[in-house]
Amino acid sequence: MIHLVKEIREAVPFCLTLFFNTGEVVRVDMEGKLREWSVSRTASSGNCWTPIILSRSG
């Protein structure tokens, strides 16, 4: 079975609570990965921590 996100139940800074078509509810905390990417010299995601980029996401 393919697992598809059916609904985003909650969205708080750097964390999503997702409801899948299988009935499973998963909380995804992205803060650690974003911080890891922000220190990488090759990652363009380092810009994610600038206030301008963060204010556009809301």
Order of alpha helices (4+ residues) and beta strands (2+ residues): beta-beta-beta-alpha-alpha
